[in-house]
Every structure is written in C-alpha cells, then in structure tokens.
Amino acid sequence: MNLLVTGAAGFIGSHFVLRHIENFSDDKIVVLDKLTYAADKRFLDPVLDKIKFVEGDIADKNLVTEIVKENGIDTIINFAAESHVDRSISDASPFIHTNVIGTQNLAEVCRDNDVFLFHISTDEVYGDLSDDEPPKKIDDLLRPSSPYAASKAAAEMMVSAAVRTYGIKACISRCTNNFGPHQAEEKFIPTVIRHALKDEPVPIYAEGKNKRDWLYVTDHTDAIEIILKSQLSNSSESSVNIFNISADDEKENIEVAKAILDILGKPHSLLEFVEDRPGHDWRYAIDSSETKKLGWSPRVSFEEGLEDTVEWYVKRL
Ligand SMILES: NC(=O)c1ccc[n+]([C@@H]2O[C@H](COP(=O)([O-])OP(=O)(O)OC[C@H]3O[C@@H](n4cnc5c(N)ncnc54)[C@H](O)[C@@H]3O)[C@@H](O)[C@H]2O)c1
C-alpha cells in the first residue's frame, strides 16, 4: 500500500506510523503534518529514513494533490486535527479550518484521484450520557457538546456526503479517550503527571466525577489496522462504514488522577478541584461490538498502560 498519513507527528498518528512500518515494511508512507503545538517530529525519528515527511496543511489542495500523484497514494488515513476541547472553547476557528475544511479537502482529493479515505473521529460526536444510559451505537444521534466535538461531527458529515455524492470509498472510526506516550502536555493525563512531578497542585475539573473510557494508544492503532484491512477487502460499499472503538473500561477522572499519584508516590492531597469546563460532558460510553467482530480486542490493561505512560513522561519532562 502507498499511504498518506496526516497528523502523524502528533499523539496517535505517530504510534500508528511506528507500528505500521514495523509490521508492513513494504508499504510506502508519506506523512503530512502542519507541526502545530501538539506535534513533535522527533516521535518519528526511529523511522524517518523509511518514510517521507512533508510539513504542510491538509486544507492545502494543491499540496495534497501533488503528494498523492507523486507518490501513487492509494489510501489516506486522516489523524490531522485540532484536538483539545479547552482550546476549542476559547477559539473554534482553527478547529473549523483543520477538522472540517481540511477533511472536506481530503475527500475531494480522494474523489479526484480514486483514493480510499480512513477518517479518524471520536466518541465525543455522540455527546454525553447519563449514568444509566446504554453505550452509544453507530446509528445513534450525534449530539456534540463542545466546538471540538461539533467540528468532528461536521467532518464526519462531509466524509459521509462525499461517499454518497462523489462515490468515494471511505470509512470512519470513533474511538474513546486514548492514553500513552507522545500526548501533548496540556491534555489531562500528561497535565496530572507534569504537576505531580513538580509537587504542584493538580487541577481537576469540578469534583473529578466525570467518566471516560480509556484505551491504550496502540490498542487504538491496532483497531485501525484491522478495520482498514476489512475495508480494503470490501471495496464495493456505497455508504460510509462507521466503527466504534472502546475498551469498555470507564473510570472517573479522579480515579485516574489518584492512580497516577500512586505510581509517582505522591500524596492525593495534591489534587485541587477547579471550576468546571463549560459544557463539560459527563460520561462517554460506546458499543464497539462491530469492531470486535473483526477480531480486535484491547490487549493493554489500564494499569499496565498507565505505568508505561507515566514512565515515558518522567523521562521526558
Ligand atoms: N487523543 C484522543 O484521546 C482521541 C480519541 C479519539 C479520537 N481522537 C482523534 O484522533 C485524531 C488524532 O488525535 P491526537 O490525539 O493524536 O491529536 P494531536 O493533537 O496529538 O495531533 C494532531 C496532529 O495533527 C497535526 N495537524 C493539526 N492541524 C493540521 C493541519 N491543518 N494539517 C496537517 N496537520 C495538522 C498536528 O500538528 C498534530 O501533529 C484526531 O482526529 C482526534 O480527533 C483522539
């Protein structure tokens, strides 16, 4: 395969590329990344001699077209995104630019060059659930709460419309919260580690009771590989296929923060409750049985993954 992987100097995309090169060394990979605050090109250092790296914007149609034509790209995997909910509350415009316009641009390049599009989305498009609601299924209504989630839902709609109207081949995956090395320092788990290492108060929204379903990052990238394989062998589809990906391992944010403090040997008294995020989603839960039917299941336990994550940040920070 000749893959264009966008956003692969960021958290999840970098793990995808490192693992893909290890498992499919004959494939050609071109990475396109704008190198925003969330990126670190050094994550790709171990494979830089095996891939082509292009710095640029997924919304730049001439650039994406040139990359696709020059490299005979047959598949685009779109990890590129503005991904931090808090930033989207302050200013949503970069989210519209990258997540919506950028994704639409990729869909048009796929149409014009007969390329398969794998769009990486999020469980946040469903909005939140109360404690007694069943996990969301792929046909459930999308009720995004934050500007970030709304931009991701809009991106999905552009992909879905491109399948119907242009006849492109595409699929979408919606994953729960990821954790692991390489995540931008301002996200929740790295923030807890960073403050705890300096013995500073660790900020926790409200009372830390909001629930998230955490998946170790390489379990996410493994699911993407399995879905991709299933889609390529199923190329006659005329509608977009959507897959939920989750570990079914919900935890309150406060539990996660305490587990990190325990690994670092720091007191729970460092936790400091701060004013809640506006529109803060209470709980996410999704039904990923369709993805599991493809033969995928998470392999890294929360405890094991958290130990590895903390160890990585301790060395880096
Ligand atoms: N992190 C999670 O917990 C999580 C969970 C579910 C889904 N997702 C989705 O997975 C994808 C990757 O998330 P992540 O956490 O790795 O994000 P990230 O913020 O760590 O990385 C995003 C990458 O995209 C690049 N980028 C941003 N704008 C760009 C543009 N216009 N053109 C090219 N590159 C651009 C950045 O430089 C960065 O390298 C996103 O689509 C996100 O919505 C993330």
The ligand as an ORCA input file, in Angstrom:
! r2SCAN-3c Opt
* xyz 0 1
  N      -6.469     11.721     21.764
  C      -7.609     11.071     21.950
  O      -7.913     10.650     23.073
  C      -8.534     10.820     20.782
  C      -9.637      9.982     20.984
  C     -10.479      9.711     19.905
  C     -10.210     10.286     18.670
  N      -9.148     11.120     18.511
  C      -8.912     11.672     17.176
  O      -7.702     11.103     16.709
  C      -7.017     12.021     15.860
  C      -5.612     12.235     16.379
  O      -5.695     12.742     17.712
  P      -4.382     13.066     18.551
  O      -4.764     12.982     19.972
  O      -3.248     12.265     18.032
  O      -4.184     14.601     18.163
  P      -2.915     15.522     18.384
  O      -3.456     16.870     18.678
  O      -1.936     14.912     19.316
  O      -2.204     15.526     16.938
  C      -2.781     16.142     15.834
  C      -1.722     16.278     14.759
  O      -2.336     16.902     13.620
  C      -1.457     17.923     13.135
  N      -2.270     18.937     12.459
  C      -3.132     19.825     13.035
  N      -3.680     20.606     12.087
  C      -3.194     20.185     10.889
  C      -3.400     20.566      9.542
  N      -4.241     21.562      9.219
  N      -2.726     19.918      8.569
  C      -1.860     18.925      8.865
  N      -1.608     18.514     10.134
  C      -2.278     19.128     11.134
  C      -0.751     18.439     14.366
  O       0.469     19.108     14.035
  C      -0.535     17.157     15.158
  O       0.670     16.531     14.786
  C      -7.861     13.306     15.889
  O      -8.667     13.319     14.739
  C      -8.717     13.176     17.118
  O      -9.944     13.836     16.946
  C      -8.310     11.393     19.541
*
